[in-house]
Amino acid sequence: MLWTIITVILIIWLIGLVLEIAGGLIHLLLVIAGIIFIYQLLTGKRSL
């Protein structure tokens, strides 16, 4: 489930990058999601 969400987010990010949709907002959200994901991996919490 988590890998499906990550894949969908990456595909949407790539489409937004190519078509220049949403400006820097999508990049900011992707960085925040990545930081949260890495933090959860390091702390061992599996809430998703």
Distance bins in CASP14 RR format, pairs under 12 A and 6 or more apart:
PFRMAT RR
TARGET T0000
AUTHOR 0000-0000-0000
RMODE 2
METHOD distances of the structure
MODEL  1
1 7 0 0 0 0 0 1 0 0 0 0 0
1 8 0 0 0 0 0 1 0 0 0 0 0
1 46 0 0 0 0 0 1 0 0 0 0 0
1 47 0 0 0 0 0 1 0 0 0 0 0
1 48 1 0 0 1 0 0 0 0 0 0 0
2 8 0 0 0 0 0 1 0 0 0 0 0
2 9 0 0 0 0 0 1 0 0 0 0 0
2 33 0 0 0 0 0 1 0 0 0 0 0
2 34 0 0 0 0 0 1 0 0 0 0 0
2 36 0 0 0 0 0 1 0 0 0 0 0
2 37 0 0 0 0 1 0 0 0 0 0 0
2 40 0 0 0 0 1 0 0 0 0 0 0
2 41 0 0 0 0 0 1 0 0 0 0 0
2 46 0 0 0 0 1 0 0 0 0 0 0
2 47 0 0 0 0 0 1 0 0 0 0 0
2 48 1 0 1 0 0 0 0 0 0 0 0
3 9 0 0 0 0 0 1 0 0 0 0 0
3 10 0 0 0 0 0 1 0 0 0 0 0
3 37 0 0 0 0 0 1 0 0 0 0 0
3 48 0 0 0 0 0 1 0 0 0 0 0
4 10 0 0 0 0 0 1 0 0 0 0 0
4 11 0 0 0 0 0 1 0 0 0 0 0
4 48 0 0 0 0 0 1 0 0 0 0 0
5 11 0 0 0 0 0 1 0 0 0 0 0
5 12 0 0 0 0 0 1 0 0 0 0 0
5 33 0 0 0 0 1 0 0 0 0 0 0
5 34 0 0 0 0 0 1 0 0 0 0 0
5 36 0 0 0 0 0 1 0 0 0 0 0
5 37 0 0 0 0 1 0 0 0 0 0 0
5 48 1 0 0 1 0 0 0 0 0 0 0
6 12 0 0 0 0 0 1 0 0 0 0 0
6 13 0 0 0 0 0 1 0 0 0 0 0
6 30 0 0 0 0 0 1 0 0 0 0 0
6 33 0 0 0 0 1 0 0 0 0 0 0
6 34 0 0 0 0 1 0 0 0 0 0 0
6 36 0 0 0 0 0 1 0 0 0 0 0
6 37 1 0 0 1 0 0 0 0 0 0 0
6 38 0 0 0 0 0 1 0 0 0 0 0
6 41 0 0 0 0 0 1 0 0 0 0 0
6 48 0 0 0 0 0 1 0 0 0 0 0
7 13 0 0 0 0 0 1 0 0 0 0 0
7 14 0 0 0 0 0 1 0 0 0 0 0
8 14 0 0 0 0 0 1 0 0 0 0 0
8 15 0 0 0 0 0 1 0 0 0 0 0
8 30 0 0 0 0 0 1 0 0 0 0 0
8 33 0 0 0 0 0 1 0 0 0 0 0
9 15 0 0 0 0 0 1 0 0 0 0 0
9 16 0 0 0 0 0 1 0 0 0 0 0
9 26 0 0 0 0 1 0 0 0 0 0 0
9 27 0 0 0 0 0 1 0 0 0 0 0
9 29 0 0 0 0 1 0 0 0 0 0 0
9 30 1 0 0 1 0 0 0 0 0 0 0
9 31 0 0 0 0 0 1 0 0 0 0 0
9 32 0 0 0 0 0 1 0 0 0 0 0
9 33 1 0 0 1 0 0 0 0 0 0 0
9 34 0 0 0 0 1 0 0 0 0 0 0
9 36 0 0 0 0 0 1 0 0 0 0 0
9 37 0 0 0 0 1 0 0 0 0 0 0
10 16 0 0 0 0 0 1 0 0 0 0 0
10 17 0 0 0 0 0 1 0 0 0 0 0
10 26 0 0 0 0 0 1 0 0 0 0 0
10 30 0 0 0 0 1 0 0 0 0 0 0
10 33 0 0 0 0 0 1 0 0 0 0 0
10 34 0 0 0 0 0 1 0 0 0 0 0
10 37 0 0 0 0 0 1 0 0 0 0 0
11 17 0 0 0 0 0 1 0 0 0 0 0
11 18 0 0 0 0 0 1 0 0 0 0 0
11 26 0 0 0 0 0 1 0 0 0 0 0
11 30 0 0 0 0 0 1 0 0 0 0 0
12 18 0 0 0 0 0 1 0 0 0 0 0
12 19 0 0 0 0 0 1 0 0 0 0 0
12 21 0 0 0 0 1 0 0 0 0 0 0
12 22 0 0 0 0 1 0 0 0 0 0 0
12 26 1 0 0 1 0 0 0 0 0 0 0
12 27 0 0 0 0 0 1 0 0 0 0 0
12 29 0 0 0 0 1 0 0 0 0 0 0
12 30 0 0 0 0 1 0 0 0 0 0 0
12 33 0 0 0 0 0 1 0 0 0 0 0
13 19 0 0 0 0 0 1 0 0 0 0 0
13 21 0 0 0 0 0 1 0 0 0 0 0
13 22 0 0 0 0 1 0 0 0 0 0 0
13 23 0 0 0 0 0 1 0 0 0 0 0
13 24 0 0 0 0 0 1 0 0 0 0 0
13 25 0 0 0 0 0 1 0 0 0 0 0
13 26 1 0 1 0 0 0 0 0 0 0 0
13 27 1 0 0 1 0 0 0 0 0 0 0
13 28 0 0 0 0 0 1 0 0 0 0 0
13 29 0 0 0 0 1 0 0 0 0 0 0
13 30 1 0 1 0 0 0 0 0 0 0 0
13 31 0 0 0 0 0 1 0 0 0 0 0
13 33 0 0 0 0 1 0 0 0 0 0 0
13 34 0 0 0 0 0 1 0 0 0 0 0
14 20 0 0 0 0 0 1 0 0 0 0 0
14 21 0 0 0 0 0 1 0 0 0 0 0
14 26 0 0 0 0 0 1 0 0 0 0 0
14 27 0 0 0 0 0 1 0 0 0 0 0
14 30 0 0 0 0 0 1 0 0 0 0 0
15 21 1 0 0 1 0 0 0 0 0 0 0
15 22 0 0 0 0 0 1 0 0 0 0 0
15 26 0 0 0 0 1 0 0 0 0 0 0
16 22 1 0 0 1 0 0 0 0 0 0 0
16 23 0 0 0 0 1 0 0 0 0 0 0
16 24 0 0 0 0 1 0 0 0 0 0 0
16 25 0 0 0 0 0 1 0 0 0 0 0
16 26 1 0 0 1 0 0 0 0 0 0 0
16 27 0 0 0 0 1 0 0 0 0 0 0
16 29 0 0 0 0 0 1 0 0 0 0 0
16 30 0 0 0 0 0 1 0 0 0 0 0
17 23 0 0 0 0 1 0 0 0 0 0 0
17 24 0 0 0 0 1 0 0 0 0 0 0
17 26 1 0 0 1 0 0 0 0 0 0 0
17 27 0 0 0 0 1 0 0 0 0 0 0
17 30 0 0 0 0 1 0 0 0 0 0 0
18 26 0 0 0 0 0 1 0 0 0 0 0
19 26 0 0 0 0 0 1 0 0 0 0 0
20 26 0 0 0 0 0 1 0 0 0 0 0
20 27 0 0 0 0 0 1 0 0 0 0 0
21 27 0 0 0 0 0 1 0 0 0 0 0
22 28 0 0 0 0 1 0 0 0 0 0 0
22 29 0 0 0 0 1 0 0 0 0 0 0
22 30 0 0 0 0 0 1 0 0 0 0 0
23 29 0 0 0 0 0 1 0 0 0 0 0
23 30 0 0 0 0 0 1 0 0 0 0 0
24 30 0 0 0 0 1 0 0 0 0 0 0
24 31 0 0 0 0 1 0 0 0 0 0 0
25 31 0 0 0 0 0 1 0 0 0 0 0
25 32 0 0 0 0 0 1 0 0 0 0 0
26 32 0 0 0 0 0 1 0 0 0 0 0
26 33 0 0 0 0 0 1 0 0 0 0 0
27 33 0 0 0 0 0 1 0 0 0 0 0
27 34 0 0 0 0 0 1 0 0 0 0 0
28 34 0 0 0 0 0 1 0 0 0 0 0
28 35 0 0 0 0 0 1 0 0 0 0 0
29 35 0 0 0 0 0 1 0 0 0 0 0
29 36 0 0 0 0 0 1 0 0 0 0 0
30 36 0 0 0 0 0 1 0 0 0 0 0
30 37 0 0 0 0 0 1 0 0 0 0 0
31 37 0 0 0 0 0 1 0 0 0 0 0
31 38 0 0 0 0 0 1 0 0 0 0 0
32 38 0 0 0 0 0 1 0 0 0 0 0
32 39 0 0 0 0 0 1 0 0 0 0 0
33 39 0 0 0 0 0 1 0 0 0 0 0
33 40 0 0 0 0 0 1 0 0 0 0 0
33 48 0 0 0 0 0 1 0 0 0 0 0
34 40 0 0 0 0 1 0 0 0 0 0 0
34 41 0 0 0 0 1 0 0 0 0 0 0
34 42 0 0 0 0 0 1 0 0 0 0 0
35 41 0 0 0 0 0 1 0 0 0 0 0
35 42 0 0 0 0 0 1 0 0 0 0 0
36 42 0 0 0 0 0 1 0 0 0 0 0
36 43 0 0 0 0 0 1 0 0 0 0 0
36 45 0 0 0 0 0 1 0 0 0 0 0
36 47 0 0 0 0 0 1 0 0 0 0 0
36 48 0 0 0 0 1 0 0 0 0 0 0
37 43 0 0 0 0 0 1 0 0 0 0 0
37 44 0 0 0 0 0 1 0 0 0 0 0
37 45 0 0 0 0 0 1 0 0 0 0 0
37 46 0 0 0 0 0 1 0 0 0 0 0
37 47 0 0 0 0 0 1 0 0 0 0 0
37 48 0 0 0 0 1 0 0 0 0 0 0
38 44 0 0 0 0 0 1 0 0 0 0 0
38 45 0 0 0 0 0 1 0 0 0 0 0
39 45 0 0 0 0 1 0 0 0 0 0 0
39 47 0 0 0 0 0 1 0 0 0 0 0
40 46 1 0 0 1 0 0 0 0 0 0 0
40 47 1 0 0 1 0 0 0 0 0 0 0
40 48 1 0 0 1 0 0 0 0 0 0 0
41 47 0 0 0 0 0 1 0 0 0 0 0
41 48 0 0 0 0 0 1 0 0 0 0 0
END
